[in-house]
Amino acid sequence: MKVLAIGGTRFIGAHVVRQLHDAGARVTVFHRGSTGNPILPHVEHVRSASARYPITEFPDAVRRDWDVVVHMVAMGRADAEAVVSTFSGRAGRLVIISSCDVYRAYGRLTGMESGMPEPVPLGEEAPLRSVLYPYRGMEEQIGAYARDYDKILVERTVRNAQYLDWTILRLPKVYGAEDNSDLATVYGFASVPDWRWTHGHVSNVAHAIALAATHPQGRNAILNVGEQSTLTMGERLRRLPVQNAPTPDPPPFDYRQSLVMDTTRIRRDLGYVDMVEENAAMDELVRLPRR
């Protein structure tokens, strides 16, 4: 199987490349060449300045036939349209990494959407946000791409593609040794102990992506990814080592709205099973010595 990974050199992408390679795929990684990762196997690299966000141009070196194209960093309409137009008729399947921020529940949490909290857990058919561009105005904090970022537009563009099958994976909050290693997304919410937010260890999330990219039941499917059972922040913290640092104030959200994803579909239809137990992985991670 020939696989092109777009933006697969750091954190989740590197783990996806590793798992696809170890499963026997011939993987090529298209990226800027500005980052590397020791977990990456020996694979083909195509480096180009055009691989900066948003990626709207693809060099001739990757404009060829692929069994699967995995786009780790599609941010909005422009780059989604570019990858669809480039690989329609060239790729057997386009795999897009999306996010739980597409759900209307995320808008209710942040205050973008008015109304009562959405029921959880959120299945793949749960309502999506009606207000677009959830991070517009935060360009200085998270990057210029925030202005036009919206995974809803990415998903919409891909699902409307002709001559191109697709798979969409909606990710939870991901953690691992390379990112969110201090579990700030747990310890930082100690003051809202009843709130729940689905997490996923990077090795589990990468395994779900690699499986969905190659499984027949992943074709033209939207799949939630994350832990099977989402604990409250209070329940998580009772299982984790106590930190002596002051408890930070969480963002001014409506914490009546939890972000709990239902991951039944990928487990039932694709036979997905976690590679590591999530609670044990969190505990092990925060006990590692800090550099």
Backbone bond lengths (Angstrom), bond angles and torsions (degrees), N, CA, C in turn:
res aa  C-N    CA-C-N  psi(-1)  N-CA   C-N-CA  omega(-1)  CA-C   N-CA-C  phi
1 M - - - 1.454 - - 1.526 109.50 -
2 K 1.323 116.34 128.24 1.464 122.34 178.85 1.525 108.91 -97.70
3 V 1.341 115.53 122.04 1.457 121.52 -175.13 1.518 109.94 -124.54
4 L 1.325 116.57 131.56 1.462 122.47 170.35 1.515 108.09 -103.68
5 A 1.323 116.48 123.89 1.464 121.80 175.37 1.518 108.10 -106.91
6 I 1.324 115.93 120.90 1.460 121.60 179.51 1.519 107.94 -96.26
7 G 1.336 116.53 115.04 1.455 121.04 -178.71 1.514 112.40 73.28
8 G 1.314 117.94 50.22 1.458 120.66 -174.40 1.509 114.19 -111.35
9 T 1.348 118.13 37.89 1.465 119.09 -175.25 1.514 114.26 -107.42
10 R 1.318 118.99 -12.67 1.457 118.09 -178.25 1.526 110.91 -132.19
11 F 1.303 114.53 152.69 1.458 125.37 175.11 1.520 112.16 42.87
12 I 1.319 119.42 -116.45 1.462 121.10 -172.85 1.523 111.17 -58.30
13 G 1.338 116.62 -45.76 1.454 120.24 -176.92 1.512 113.12 -59.66
14 A 1.329 116.48 -41.54 1.459 119.54 179.51 1.521 111.33 -64.22
15 H 1.325 116.74 -38.96 1.468 119.89 178.10 1.534 110.83 -67.58
16 V 1.323 117.51 -36.30 1.464 120.54 177.19 1.531 110.25 -63.82
17 V 1.335 116.12 -46.46 1.465 120.19 178.62 1.522 110.42 -59.38
18 R 1.305 116.84 -44.02 1.465 121.25 179.07 1.524 110.66 -58.87
19 Q 1.321 117.48 -46.10 1.460 119.86 -176.15 1.524 111.70 -70.97
20 L 1.329 118.06 -38.76 1.457 120.15 176.75 1.529 111.04 -64.40
21 H 1.320 116.02 -42.82 1.469 120.65 178.22 1.523 110.81 -61.54
22 D 1.331 116.39 -46.50 1.456 120.04 -177.97 1.525 111.98 -65.93
23 A 1.347 116.15 -23.86 1.463 120.07 177.68 1.529 112.21 -83.56
24 G 1.340 116.67 -2.70 1.457 119.90 175.41 1.508 115.90 107.99
25 A 1.337 118.80 0.81 1.457 120.85 -179.97 1.526 110.74 -75.62
26 R 1.322 115.78 150.90 1.468 122.32 171.89 1.524 106.86 -94.44
27 V 1.323 115.50 105.50 1.465 120.99 -170.19 1.521 110.58 -104.89
28 T 1.329 115.26 135.47 1.458 123.43 170.16 1.517 107.76 -116.73
29 V 1.335 117.18 134.65 1.457 121.89 -178.84 1.520 109.02 -110.70
30 F 1.324 116.16 125.19 1.466 123.11 177.45 1.517 108.31 -104.34
31 H 1.352 116.90 120.32 1.466 119.97 -176.65 1.526 109.73 -160.40
32 R 1.334 115.26 176.32 1.467 120.76 -177.44 1.519 112.79 -75.70
33 G 1.312 116.90 -22.33 1.455 119.84 -176.49 1.505 113.36 87.06
34 S 1.339 116.93 10.95 1.461 120.21 -177.33 1.517 113.04 -91.58
35 T 1.332 117.86 -13.41 1.459 121.28 179.47 1.523 109.93 -133.70
36 G 1.312 114.92 154.52 1.451 121.50 175.21 1.514 108.98 -135.90
37 N 1.330 115.93 179.17 1.452 119.26 -179.30 1.522 108.45 -157.11
38 P 1.343 117.54 128.27 1.467 119.22 -177.26 1.520 114.39 -64.29
39 I 1.346 117.61 -17.84 1.463 117.86 -179.72 1.524 112.41 -82.73
40 L 1.336 117.33 -10.34 1.458 119.65 -179.01 1.522 110.28 -64.86
41 P 1.318 117.93 134.38 1.463 120.62 175.02 1.522 110.02 -78.61
42 H 1.312 116.13 179.68 1.462 121.16 177.40 1.526 108.12 -79.30
43 V 1.333 115.67 101.83 1.461 121.50 -179.65 1.525 108.51 -132.97
44 E 1.322 115.53 169.60 1.467 120.86 176.99 1.528 109.61 -72.45
45 H 1.340 116.29 139.62 1.458 121.95 176.56 1.519 109.55 -120.95
46 V 1.324 115.93 135.01 1.460 121.82 169.84 1.523 106.30 -116.87
47 R 1.325 115.75 111.58 1.470 121.00 -176.64 1.517 109.20 -104.66
48 S 1.349 114.95 134.42 1.460 119.34 -178.31 1.519 109.30 -157.34
49 A 1.324 115.45 143.05 1.467 119.89 175.94 1.517 111.30 -64.35
50 S 1.318 118.01 -20.82 1.467 120.46 179.91 1.523 112.42 -71.21
51 A 1.338 116.97 -6.10 1.460 120.33 -179.56 1.527 112.42 -85.97
52 R 1.329 118.33 14.34 1.462 119.98 174.82 1.523 109.18 -82.70
53 Y 1.342 116.37 155.41 1.469 121.34 -177.17 1.534 110.37 -71.45
54 P 1.334 117.83 140.60 1.463 126.50 -15.82 1.523 110.30 -77.32
55 I 1.318 116.32 145.38 1.463 121.00 -177.98 1.528 108.45 -83.55
56 T 1.322 115.82 105.24 1.463 120.24 -177.59 1.524 112.57 -116.78
57 E 1.349 117.09 -0.78 1.455 121.09 177.46 1.521 109.73 -134.60
58 F 1.316 115.53 142.66 1.459 120.93 179.29 1.526 109.16 -126.60
59 P 1.339 117.15 130.01 1.463 119.70 -179.45 1.526 111.56 -70.22
60 D 1.326 114.87 163.40 1.465 120.61 -179.18 1.524 111.91 -58.47
61 A 1.327 117.17 -27.33 1.466 120.53 -176.71 1.522 113.00 -62.70
62 V 1.333 118.17 -23.34 1.468 120.03 178.71 1.522 112.50 -111.06
63 R 1.328 116.82 -1.52 1.468 120.25 178.57 1.529 109.24 -83.94
64 R 1.325 114.17 68.65 1.458 120.47 179.37 1.528 108.20 -142.86
65 D 1.315 116.76 -179.20 1.465 120.80 -175.33 1.523 110.75 -78.16
66 W 1.331 114.33 137.93 1.462 122.19 178.10 1.524 109.01 -135.03
67 D 1.310 115.36 147.94 1.460 118.19 170.81 1.528 110.32 -72.59
68 V 1.334 115.75 -40.65 1.465 121.14 -178.60 1.524 108.79 -142.27
69 V 1.328 116.17 136.76 1.467 122.44 169.08 1.522 107.25 -114.98
70 V 1.335 117.06 121.50 1.459 122.50 179.43 1.522 108.24 -106.87
71 H 1.315 116.66 111.95 1.468 121.59 -179.47 1.527 108.20 -99.80
72 M 1.336 114.81 105.92 1.450 119.98 -177.63 1.528 113.08 -80.79
73 V 1.330 117.92 -20.30 1.473 119.96 -167.32 1.515 113.06 -130.79
74 A 1.324 118.57 33.19 1.462 120.17 173.29 1.523 108.48 -71.83
75 M 1.336 116.80 121.46 1.461 121.36 -170.26 1.525 114.22 -105.90
76 G 1.347 117.67 -31.60 1.459 119.77 -175.43 1.511 111.71 -159.47
77 R 1.332 115.22 -164.13 1.460 120.01 -173.98 1.536 112.04 -63.00
78 A 1.336 117.74 -43.37 1.468 120.38 -172.72 1.517 111.93 -62.24
79 D 1.329 117.55 -48.26 1.468 118.07 -178.39 1.519 111.89 -74.80
80 A 1.341 117.99 -27.43 1.462 119.85 175.05 1.527 110.42 -66.77
81 E 1.335 116.97 -42.89 1.460 120.42 178.08 1.528 110.82 -63.82
82 A 1.336 116.39 -36.54 1.465 119.87 -179.00 1.529 111.48 -66.45
83 V 1.329 116.91 -44.51 1.467 118.57 -177.75 1.527 110.75 -70.73
84 V 1.326 117.26 -35.02 1.464 120.09 178.14 1.528 110.40 -65.97
85 S 1.334 117.11 -46.97 1.463 119.68 -178.30 1.528 111.87 -66.32
86 T 1.332 117.22 -33.15 1.468 120.97 -178.27 1.521 112.09 -73.49
87 F 1.334 116.96 -39.04 1.462 118.87 -169.37 1.529 114.04 -110.10
88 S 1.310 118.69 1.75 1.462 119.83 171.70 1.529 108.54 -62.94
89 G 1.325 116.03 126.34 1.453 120.28 -176.86 1.515 114.08 83.31
90 R 1.340 116.93 -9.48 1.465 120.59 178.79 1.520 112.33 -108.91
91 A 1.325 117.63 -26.75 1.464 121.16 -175.50 1.519 110.15 -113.41
92 G 1.333 115.58 141.69 1.454 119.47 174.96 1.516 111.57 -69.53
93 R 1.340 115.09 -32.88 1.461 119.27 179.68 1.524 109.77 -157.55
94 L 1.341 115.96 142.97 1.459 122.79 174.36 1.521 108.15 -108.75
95 V 1.331 115.63 122.54 1.460 121.75 179.68 1.528 108.25 -105.77
96 I 1.327 115.75 124.28 1.463 121.88 -175.73 1.527 109.57 -116.00
97 I 1.334 115.42 133.69 1.455 120.86 176.39 1.519 108.75 -93.22
98 S 1.320 115.04 117.65 1.460 121.74 179.48 1.530 108.67 -113.74
99 S 1.320 116.77 -161.11 1.463 120.71 -170.05 1.523 110.19 -149.17
100 C 1.335 114.82 157.64 1.460 119.13 174.42 1.522 111.89 -69.69
101 D 1.337 118.25 -7.29 1.470 118.52 178.94 1.527 112.23 -74.10
102 V 1.338 118.04 -3.28 1.466 119.54 174.93 1.521 111.84 -72.96
103 Y 1.316 118.12 -21.93 1.458 120.67 -173.39 1.530 111.91 -75.44
104 R 1.323 114.60 147.32 1.464 119.55 177.11 1.520 111.30 -59.33
105 A 1.317 116.62 -28.51 1.464 120.06 177.19 1.519 111.37 -57.89
106 Y 1.338 117.47 -35.63 1.464 119.46 177.80 1.528 110.19 -65.00
107 G 1.316 116.38 -41.04 1.458 119.76 176.76 1.520 112.49 -63.63
108 R 1.318 116.86 -37.45 1.465 120.62 177.27 1.530 110.18 -67.15
109 L 1.322 116.63 -39.43 1.465 120.60 178.84 1.520 110.83 -61.33
110 T 1.328 116.84 -48.08 1.460 120.52 -173.98 1.519 113.53 -83.05
111 G 1.330 117.42 -13.31 1.449 120.80 -178.42 1.513 113.86 93.68
112 M 1.340 117.45 1.47 1.472 120.25 176.46 1.518 111.71 -66.97
113 E 1.336 115.18 -32.92 1.467 120.85 -177.86 1.524 108.68 -114.17
114 S 1.318 116.45 131.89 1.460 120.33 177.47 1.524 109.66 -83.14
115 G 1.329 115.93 157.96 1.454 120.24 177.45 1.508 112.42 125.04
116 M 1.311 114.83 174.24 1.454 121.32 -179.86 1.530 110.45 -75.39
117 P 1.336 117.88 159.27 1.464 120.44 179.41 1.525 112.14 -57.91
118 E 1.324 114.86 144.12 1.458 121.92 176.42 1.529 109.45 -76.17
119 P 1.328 117.58 146.52 1.471 119.61 175.18 1.525 110.59 -68.38
120 V 1.312 115.35 143.74 1.468 121.56 177.10 1.521 108.59 -123.93
121 P 1.356 118.42 156.14 1.454 126.98 7.05 1.524 113.27 -74.97
122 L 1.338 115.12 158.09 1.449 122.60 -177.12 1.526 109.25 -91.44
123 G 1.328 116.19 112.79 1.454 119.90 172.52 1.510 110.50 -81.43
124 E 1.322 116.50 171.68 1.463 120.43 -176.91 1.514 112.82 -63.67
125 E 1.330 118.06 -18.62 1.465 120.82 179.24 1.523 112.45 -94.51
126 A 1.314 118.99 4.82 1.460 122.06 179.08 1.529 109.83 -61.74
127 P 1.344 118.18 151.02 1.473 120.70 -177.64 1.527 112.09 -60.66
128 L 1.334 114.98 145.53 1.456 121.41 177.17 1.531 110.19 -96.10
129 R 1.320 114.97 166.34 1.459 120.04 176.98 1.527 110.68 -60.05
130 S 1.335 116.13 147.54 1.466 121.11 170.30 1.519 110.80 -99.39
131 V 1.327 117.41 -18.76 1.465 122.77 177.85 1.524 108.06 -95.53
132 L 1.339 116.02 123.71 1.459 120.81 -176.74 1.532 111.73 -91.28
133 Y 1.334 114.90 170.73 1.461 125.16 175.27 1.532 112.05 58.33
134 P 1.319 116.78 68.79 1.465 120.86 -172.94 1.524 114.76 -67.98
135 Y 1.338 118.32 -18.82 1.470 119.97 -176.75 1.526 112.47 -116.37
136 R 1.325 116.84 11.52 1.463 119.23 177.86 1.529 109.11 -62.15
137 G 1.330 115.93 134.00 1.462 121.19 -174.72 1.517 112.67 98.96
138 M 1.343 116.80 -7.38 1.465 121.34 -179.58 1.528 111.21 -109.71
139 E 1.327 116.19 23.53 1.460 120.17 -175.88 1.532 112.55 -59.23
140 E 1.330 117.04 -39.49 1.461 119.60 -178.28 1.521 111.72 -66.02
141 Q 1.340 117.03 -32.73 1.462 120.15 -177.98 1.520 112.57 -80.33
142 I 1.330 118.31 -41.15 1.467 119.35 -170.37 1.516 114.30 -121.14
143 G 1.331 118.49 -5.89 1.459 120.10 176.47 1.516 112.34 122.95
144 A 1.335 114.87 159.05 1.463 120.50 -176.35 1.520 112.49 -62.77
145 Y 1.343 116.48 -26.73 1.470 119.29 -178.20 1.523 112.53 -61.97
146 A 1.348 116.94 -19.31 1.469 120.35 -176.10 1.525 112.20 -61.27
147 R 1.323 117.70 -26.12 1.460 119.32 -177.19 1.526 111.66 -61.92
148 D 1.301 117.84 -42.73 1.465 121.24 -175.20 1.520 113.19 -109.62
149 Y 1.346 116.98 7.79 1.460 120.64 179.33 1.515 110.82 -67.06
150 D 1.314 116.75 129.44 1.457 121.97 165.30 1.521 109.02 -167.93
151 K 1.332 115.59 112.91 1.458 120.71 -178.75 1.526 111.81 -68.33
152 I 1.320 117.78 -20.94 1.466 119.39 175.40 1.527 109.48 -61.71
153 L 1.334 117.18 -43.31 1.461 120.95 179.59 1.527 111.06 -67.87
154 V 1.329 117.05 -35.49 1.458 120.47 175.68 1.528 109.75 -61.89
155 E 1.315 116.00 -51.35 1.464 120.13 -178.74 1.526 111.29 -59.55
156 R 1.320 116.51 -44.36 1.467 120.94 -177.84 1.520 110.92 -61.13
157 T 1.318 116.56 -43.81 1.470 121.19 -179.51 1.522 110.91 -63.41
158 V 1.314 116.61 -44.34 1.463 120.61 -177.29 1.523 111.17 -68.29
159 R 1.310 116.99 -41.78 1.469 119.68 -178.55 1.529 112.34 -67.29
160 N 1.321 116.61 -23.75 1.467 120.42 178.85 1.523 112.94 -90.35
161 A 1.319 116.59 1.64 1.469 120.10 -177.20 1.518 111.34 -66.95
162 Q 1.328 115.80 143.49 1.457 121.89 174.21 1.533 108.64 -102.48
163 Y 1.321 115.83 146.97 1.476 122.31 177.46 1.528 111.60 61.54
164 L 1.334 117.42 31.47 1.457 119.83 179.96 1.529 109.36 -154.73
165 D 1.337 116.21 113.68 1.457 119.79 173.31 1.517 109.15 -75.97
166 W 1.326 116.45 161.14 1.455 120.13 -172.83 1.524 111.07 -148.36
167 T 1.322 114.78 162.28 1.457 123.48 169.83 1.523 106.58 -139.96
168 I 1.331 117.02 133.42 1.460 122.32 179.53 1.522 108.24 -118.45
169 L 1.329 116.37 125.75 1.464 121.51 178.22 1.520 109.49 -115.71
170 R 1.322 115.97 121.69 1.465 121.97 178.88 1.525 108.78 -96.52
171 L 1.329 114.81 114.58 1.456 120.37 -171.79 1.525 112.44 -91.42
172 P 1.344 115.99 154.78 1.453 122.77 173.54 1.528 109.15 -88.01
173 K 1.328 117.05 -163.28 1.460 120.34 169.63 1.521 107.75 -77.65
174 V 1.331 116.51 121.01 1.455 121.63 -174.14 1.532 109.05 -99.16
175 Y 1.316 115.87 144.26 1.458 121.17 178.82 1.520 109.30 -139.68
176 G 1.324 115.07 157.84 1.457 120.81 178.35 1.507 109.51 175.13
177 A 1.321 116.16 -175.75 1.460 120.64 -174.80 1.522 112.62 -64.05
178 E 1.348 117.27 -26.24 1.463 120.30 -176.08 1.516 113.61 -93.63
179 D 1.309 118.35 -13.06 1.461 121.18 -176.79 1.523 109.00 -158.99
180 N 1.342 115.32 139.43 1.468 120.61 -177.43 1.526 110.90 56.05
181 S 1.344 115.59 33.54 1.460 119.61 -176.03 1.522 112.69 -71.40
182 D 1.338 116.68 -21.30 1.464 119.36 178.50 1.523 112.19 -90.03
183 L 1.335 116.00 3.48 1.465 122.03 -178.78 1.526 111.45 52.00
184 A 1.325 114.67 44.31 1.466 118.96 175.91 1.519 111.31 -61.46
185 T 1.341 116.31 -24.05 1.456 120.34 179.02 1.528 112.55 -79.21
186 V 1.314 116.49 2.18 1.464 122.07 170.13 1.525 109.43 -115.12
187 Y 1.333 116.49 -57.73 1.466 120.03 -178.43 1.527 111.56 -60.65
188 G 1.320 117.21 -31.18 1.454 120.66 -178.95 1.506 114.63 -71.34
189 F 1.343 117.37 -7.57 1.463 120.82 -178.24 1.532 111.01 -119.13
190 A 1.328 115.33 27.64 1.463 120.01 -179.85 1.523 112.26 -62.34
191 S 1.323 117.01 -26.71 1.470 120.00 -178.17 1.524 112.94 -80.16
192 V 1.344 117.28 -4.10 1.476 121.00 174.81 1.534 107.52 -123.61
193 P 1.326 117.58 68.47 1.470 121.55 -169.74 1.517 114.79 -64.95
194 D 1.336 118.63 -18.84 1.465 120.19 -178.96 1.527 112.74 -92.07
195 W 1.328 117.24 -3.76 1.469 120.83 -177.50 1.523 110.19 -80.89
196 R 1.336 115.35 146.88 1.470 121.22 -179.63 1.525 110.30 -126.09
197 W 1.331 115.51 139.19 1.463 123.08 179.90 1.521 107.17 -143.23
198 T 1.310 117.28 116.98 1.457 121.51 -177.57 1.527 110.68 -65.49
199 H 1.339 115.87 129.73 1.452 123.79 177.56 1.531 109.51 -115.57
200 G 1.323 115.23 170.49 1.461 120.57 175.01 1.517 110.44 -157.15
201 H 1.331 117.20 128.94 1.455 120.26 175.71 1.521 109.43 -66.49
202 V 1.328 116.82 142.91 1.460 121.01 -172.94 1.527 112.49 -57.58
203 S 1.320 118.50 -34.58 1.462 119.23 179.71 1.524 111.08 -69.13
204 N 1.332 117.77 -35.38 1.464 120.77 176.14 1.523 111.19 -69.44
205 V 1.320 116.60 -43.28 1.463 120.63 -179.31 1.528 110.45 -64.48
206 A 1.330 116.86 -43.78 1.466 120.31 178.42 1.524 111.20 -63.25
207 H 1.327 116.64 -38.89 1.462 120.05 177.66 1.523 110.93 -62.50
208 A 1.337 116.85 -40.33 1.466 120.61 178.49 1.527 110.92 -64.07
209 I 1.322 117.16 -41.11 1.465 120.68 179.67 1.521 110.74 -65.83
210 A 1.329 116.63 -47.27 1.463 120.15 -179.11 1.523 111.44 -62.81
211 L 1.323 116.62 -39.46 1.459 120.56 178.54 1.522 111.13 -65.39
212 A 1.335 116.55 -48.32 1.462 120.45 -177.60 1.524 111.66 -64.87
213 A 1.330 116.52 -32.03 1.464 120.64 -178.64 1.517 112.51 -67.20
214 T 1.319 117.10 -24.55 1.460 120.71 -172.77 1.528 113.69 -117.70
215 H 1.316 117.77 -6.90 1.468 121.29 -175.88 1.528 110.03 -88.64
216 P 1.335 118.89 137.25 1.470 120.42 178.72 1.522 113.28 -57.20
217 Q 1.335 117.60 -34.53 1.465 120.61 -178.56 1.523 112.33 -75.86
218 G 1.325 116.88 -8.13 1.464 119.51 175.40 1.513 113.25 -83.93
219 R 1.315 117.66 -9.51 1.457 121.57 -177.04 1.533 110.68 -69.03
220 N 1.334 116.48 127.74 1.463 123.88 179.31 1.531 112.04 54.34
221 A 1.333 114.90 42.28 1.461 121.44 -178.67 1.522 110.21 -126.07
222 I 1.330 115.52 146.43 1.456 122.83 170.02 1.519 106.91 -103.55
223 L 1.333 116.24 130.33 1.461 120.76 -172.94 1.522 110.84 -133.89
224 N 1.326 115.91 126.06 1.459 120.31 169.82 1.522 109.70 -75.96
225 V 1.324 115.92 143.86 1.457 122.36 178.67 1.524 108.51 -125.77
226 G 1.327 117.21 139.78 1.457 120.83 176.92 1.515 111.22 155.73
227 E 1.310 114.70 -177.82 1.459 120.65 -178.64 1.528 110.62 -62.95
228 Q 1.309 116.26 154.40 1.458 120.80 -176.23 1.517 111.39 -73.62
229 S 1.327 116.95 -34.28 1.459 121.98 -179.13 1.523 108.28 -131.81
230 T 1.334 116.25 126.41 1.460 121.39 -177.35 1.522 109.90 -102.62
231 L 1.321 115.82 114.87 1.464 121.34 178.69 1.520 110.82 -79.03
232 T 1.334 115.87 162.75 1.460 119.34 170.34 1.523 108.43 -71.70
233 M 1.332 115.98 163.01 1.461 119.36 176.86 1.531 110.98 -60.59
234 G 1.308 116.72 -38.53 1.456 119.78 177.80 1.513 112.30 -62.39
235 E 1.339 116.52 -42.53 1.469 119.99 178.31 1.524 111.07 -65.13
236 R 1.328 117.28 -39.66 1.463 119.70 177.71 1.526 110.24 -61.87
237 L 1.333 116.29 -47.68 1.463 120.07 -173.94 1.524 111.97 -66.32
238 R 1.321 117.21 -28.97 1.461 118.89 177.07 1.526 111.60 -69.28
239 R 1.334 117.68 -20.07 1.462 122.19 178.94 1.530 112.27 -92.41
240 L 1.342 117.47 -13.92 1.457 122.10 -173.04 1.525 111.14 -105.27
241 P 1.339 117.41 158.80 1.467 120.19 176.79 1.524 111.54 -59.45
242 V 1.309 116.19 143.82 1.465 121.60 178.65 1.521 109.01 -72.66
243 Q 1.326 116.65 135.37 1.457 121.35 174.65 1.524 109.16 -103.97
244 N 1.327 115.79 138.76 1.460 120.45 -176.95 1.522 113.48 -86.33
245 A 1.318 116.64 -8.91 1.461 119.89 -179.55 1.527 110.58 -67.39
246 P 1.328 117.23 151.81 1.470 120.13 177.10 1.532 111.15 -59.21
247 T 1.310 115.76 145.06 1.461 120.21 179.00 1.521 109.77 -74.56
248 P 1.327 118.38 120.29 1.468 119.58 -179.07 1.522 111.33 -73.22
249 D 1.311 115.27 159.03 1.459 119.73 173.79 1.522 109.09 -78.32
250 P 1.316 118.38 128.96 1.464 119.87 178.40 1.523 110.25 -74.03
251 P 1.335 117.88 167.15 1.468 119.89 177.24 1.527 110.76 -58.54
252 P 1.319 116.97 154.98 1.469 120.76 -177.32 1.525 112.28 -78.04
253 F 1.331 116.29 69.19 1.446 122.75 -177.87 1.523 110.45 -102.21
254 D 1.327 115.70 172.40 1.462 122.09 174.03 1.530 107.34 -93.69
255 Y 1.310 116.45 95.88 1.455 120.95 -172.68 1.524 113.61 -80.13
256 R 1.327 115.90 8.15 1.471 118.03 166.50 1.532 109.38 -69.04
257 Q 1.357 116.23 -23.08 1.454 121.90 -179.39 1.518 110.51 -95.46
258 S 1.311 117.27 110.27 1.463 120.96 173.57 1.520 110.15 -87.46
259 L 1.340 115.69 159.83 1.467 122.65 176.00 1.525 107.89 -113.64
260 V 1.302 115.79 81.38 1.464 122.13 -178.24 1.520 108.30 -112.65
261 M 1.317 116.35 122.25 1.461 122.05 -177.46 1.527 110.64 -101.32
262 D 1.312 115.22 138.31 1.462 122.14 175.73 1.526 107.85 -88.74
263 T 1.319 117.20 115.16 1.468 121.43 -177.60 1.529 112.24 -105.11
264 T 1.321 116.33 24.31 1.460 120.38 -178.58 1.524 112.11 -62.01
265 R 1.330 117.36 -40.80 1.465 120.61 -171.20 1.522 112.22 -60.92
266 I 1.328 118.20 -48.32 1.459 119.76 -177.49 1.526 111.16 -68.12
267 R 1.326 116.10 -31.79 1.464 119.34 178.72 1.532 110.95 -73.42
268 R 1.310 117.11 -40.30 1.463 121.27 -177.49 1.523 111.93 -77.54
269 D 1.339 117.60 -48.66 1.464 120.81 -171.61 1.523 113.30 -82.45
270 L 1.329 117.28 -31.48 1.461 120.58 -176.94 1.526 112.56 -109.06
271 G 1.334 117.11 -5.00 1.454 120.07 -179.15 1.517 113.81 70.88
272 Y 1.333 116.32 25.65 1.467 119.54 -179.49 1.528 110.54 -64.41
273 V 1.351 115.67 137.56 1.461 123.21 175.34 1.523 107.22 -135.22
274 D 1.328 117.40 136.87 1.459 121.34 179.07 1.522 111.31 -58.02
275 M 1.334 115.72 140.50 1.467 120.65 175.05 1.524 110.89 -80.16
276 V 1.330 116.52 -35.28 1.465 121.31 178.02 1.516 108.21 -129.78
277 E 1.328 116.40 149.23 1.465 121.12 177.91 1.525 107.94 -76.68
278 E 1.330 116.26 126.31 1.462 120.87 -168.74 1.529 113.42 -61.97
279 N 1.306 118.38 -46.46 1.463 120.04 -177.37 1.525 111.17 -63.99
280 A 1.330 116.45 -41.21 1.461 120.24 177.87 1.518 110.97 -66.05
281 A 1.344 116.98 -37.49 1.462 120.66 179.86 1.524 110.79 -64.96
282 M 1.325 117.22 -41.12 1.471 120.10 176.92 1.520 110.71 -61.68
283 D 1.305 116.31 -46.95 1.465 120.57 -178.08 1.528 110.46 -61.55
284 E 1.315 116.90 -45.11 1.464 120.22 -179.39 1.518 111.39 -63.75
285 L 1.336 116.28 -40.13 1.454 120.99 -177.05 1.527 112.02 -62.77
286 V 1.323 117.47 -47.70 1.468 119.28 -175.04 1.528 111.79 -75.61
287 R 1.318 117.33 -12.52 1.473 119.66 176.86 1.526 112.35 -88.94
288 L 1.343 117.29 -7.19 1.448 119.38 178.54 1.525 109.95 -68.02
289 P 1.343 118.47 143.42 1.474 119.95 177.64 1.514 111.08 -64.61
290 R 1.322 115.89 139.90 1.463 121.86 -179.63 1.521 110.46 -87.69
291 R 1.326 114.82 141.13 1.460 119.08 178.11 1.528 109.35 -82.07
